[in-house]
Amino acid sequence: MKFDVFTEMEYIVKSESTLILNINALRTQHQTVLSEEFIVDPYIKVEELPATGGENHMVRFEVKNPGTVKVTYKATVDNSYKIVDYEGQYETPVAQFDHSILPYLYPSRYCQSDKLYRLAHNMFGHIVNPFTKVIALTDWIYRNVEYLSGSTNSETSAFDTVTEQQGVCRDFAHLGIALCRALTIPARYFTGYAYQLTPPDFHACFEAYLNGEWILFDATKLVPLNGMVKIATGRDAADTAIANIFGDAELSSIVVSCELADQGFEPLMYGHIDYTGVAYL
């Protein structure tokens, strides 16, 4: 499906600062960026940065003088996904994982899977099918964590979310990742533009590595699983931050949108006894 994505971010810069932004739609073998425009006003030359760990398409620019800087990004993206059948599947032994997958098994800054091992195994360790296991933990997060805007901050971790039982999409994603890793299922953070998200914003969910495929899960259940345009993946939000600011600059406004640029969209969501996963290519 084709989507039109748009971001407008305005910063108030008080002293010389460097901004690293991660808002570009990711170019992959199967997610094609048909058209793209990145504008900084007043004009500043931007530098594209190669991905290091995970997947991203970052840009960096330096603001020399105090003032207001507006960044506008817009693109038309043709994404692609496939449906994978997990009925009758069993977990893959760690010994069979490629070395590139192993970092997504380890605890990370926001996903302390080592602290959630007992909780994860007590609640979900009895489930044999790995896809069903991730569906069960995703449903548990949805039922037990209240989605509450402004309830958490950049320091909130998966362990905090379990105890506070509230959060936003990044917190739901971090908890899903931590529970998966505690169950020896590799998992990574996924951020992107999301169709039908209300109010419009960047969205976070997670992917679990099941039988050689990265399968998308969204514990918030706010958007169709096939309505995402990938921006980045990584171990957690630290790898995929929309903006990293070095200096004295503050975000003053932001507008994000994701609209259909195609016809025939049929939303996909997981059911409680579903065995078919959505894998972005």
Backbone hydrogen bonds, N-H to C=O, Kabsch-Sander energy under -0.5 kcal/mol:
donor,donor_aa,acceptor,acceptor_aa,energy
3,F,77,V,-2.6
4,D,259,E,-3.2
5,V,3,F,-0.6
5,V,75,A,-2.8
6,F,257,S,-2.2
7,T,73,Y,-2.8
8,E,255,V,-2.4
9,M,71,V,-2.7
10,E,253,S,-2.4
11,Y,69,V,-3.2
12,I,250,E,-2.9
13,V,11,Y,-0.7
13,V,67,G,-3.4
14,K,12,I,-0.5
14,K,248,D,-3.0
15,S,248,D,-1.0
17,S,63,V,-2.2
18,T,246,F,-2.6
19,L,61,F,-2.7
20,I,244,N,-2.6
21,L,19,L,-0.5
21,L,59,V,-2.4
22,N,242,I,-3.2
24,N,57,H,-0.6
26,L,230,K,-2.8
28,T,26,L,-0.7
28,T,31,Q,-1.9
30,H,281,L,-0.7
32,T,30,H,-0.7
32,T,78,D,-2.6
34,L,32,T,-0.9
34,L,76,T,-2.1
35,S,76,T,-1.3
37,E,74,K,-2.3
39,I,72,T,-2.9
41,D,70,K,-2.8
47,E,60,R,-2.7
49,L,58,M,-2.7
55,E,233,T,-1.8
58,M,49,L,-0.6
59,V,21,L,-2.3
60,R,47,E,-2.7
61,F,19,L,-2.1
63,V,17,S,-3.4
64,K,62,E,-0.7
67,G,13,V,-2.7
69,V,11,Y,-2.6
70,K,41,D,-2.8
71,V,9,M,-3.4
72,T,39,I,-2.8
73,Y,7,T,-2.9
74,K,37,E,-2.1
75,A,5,V,-2.1
76,T,35,S,-1.9
77,V,3,F,-2.9
77,V,75,A,-0.5
78,D,32,T,-3.1
79,N,1,M,-2.3
79,N,77,V,-0.7
82,K,279,A,-2.2
84,V,277,G,-2.7
86,Y,275,Y,-3.4
89,Q,86,Y,-1.7
96,Q,93,P,-1.9
97,F,94,V,-1.8
101,I,98,D,-1.9
102,L,98,D,-0.7
104,Y,101,I,-1.8
105,L,102,L,-2.3
106,Y,102,L,-0.7
108,S,111,C,-1.7
111,C,108,S,-0.5
113,S,111,C,-2.1
115,K,112,Q,-1.2
116,L,112,Q,-0.6
116,L,113,S,-0.7
117,Y,114,D,-0.5
120,A,116,L,-2.7
121,H,117,Y,-2.4
122,N,118,R,-2.5
123,M,119,L,-1.8
124,F,120,A,-2.8
125,G,120,A,-0.5
125,G,121,H,-1.1
127,I,124,F,-1.6
133,K,129,N,-2.1
134,V,130,P,-1.9
135,I,131,F,-2.4
136,A,132,T,-2.4
137,L,133,K,-2.1
138,T,134,V,-2.3
139,D,135,I,-2.5
140,W,136,A,-2.0
141,I,137,L,-2.1
142,Y,138,T,-2.2
143,R,139,D,-2.2
144,N,140,W,-2.1
145,V,141,I,-2.2
146,E,144,N,-0.5
146,E,165,Q,-2.1
148,L,146,E,-0.8
148,L,167,G,-2.5
151,S,148,L,-1.7
156,T,153,N,-1.5
158,A,110,Y,-2.7
161,T,157,S,-2.1
162,V,158,A,-1.9
163,T,159,F,-1.6
164,E,160,D,-3.0
165,Q,161,T,-2.3
167,G,146,E,-2.0
171,D,168,V,-0.8
172,F,168,V,-2.2
173,A,169,C,-2.4
174,H,170,R,-2.5
175,L,171,D,-2.2
176,G,172,F,-2.1
177,I,173,A,-2.5
178,A,174,H,-2.5
179,L,175,L,-2.4
180,C,176,G,-2.1
181,R,177,I,-2.7
182,A,178,A,-2.1
183,L,179,L,-1.0
183,L,180,C,-0.9
184,T,181,R,-1.8
185,I,180,C,-2.5
187,A,104,Y,-2.1
188,R,207,E,-2.5
189,Y,234,G,-2.8
190,F,205,C,-2.3
191,T,232,A,-2.5
192,G,203,H,-2.3
193,Y,229,V,-2.2
194,A,201,D,-0.6
195,Y,227,G,-3.1
196,Q,258,C,-0.6
197,L,194,A,-1.1
203,H,192,G,-2.7
205,C,190,F,-2.7
206,F,217,F,-2.4
207,E,188,R,-2.6
208,A,215,I,-2.5
209,Y,186,P,-2.9
210,L,208,A,-0.9
210,L,213,E,-2.9
211,N,209,Y,-0.5
213,E,210,L,-1.3
215,I,208,A,-3.0
215,I,213,E,-0.8
216,L,278,V,-3.0
217,F,206,F,-3.0
221,K,218,D,-0.8
225,L,268,L,-2.9
227,G,224,P,-1.8
229,V,193,Y,-2.4
230,K,228,M,-0.5
231,I,191,T,-2.7
232,A,191,T,-1.8
233,T,55,E,-2.2
234,G,189,Y,-1.5
239,D,236,D,-1.5
240,T,236,D,-0.7
244,N,20,I,-2.4
246,F,18,T,-2.8
247,G,245,I,-0.6
249,A,247,G,-0.9
250,E,12,I,-2.2
252,S,10,E,-3.3
253,S,10,E,-1.3
255,V,8,E,-2.1
257,S,6,F,-2.3
259,E,4,D,-2.8
261,A,2,K,-2.8
274,D,271,G,-1.1
277,G,84,V,-2.9
277,G,275,Y,-0.5
279,A,82,K,-2.7
279,A,277,G,-0.6
280,Y,278,V,-0.5
281,L,80,S,-2.3
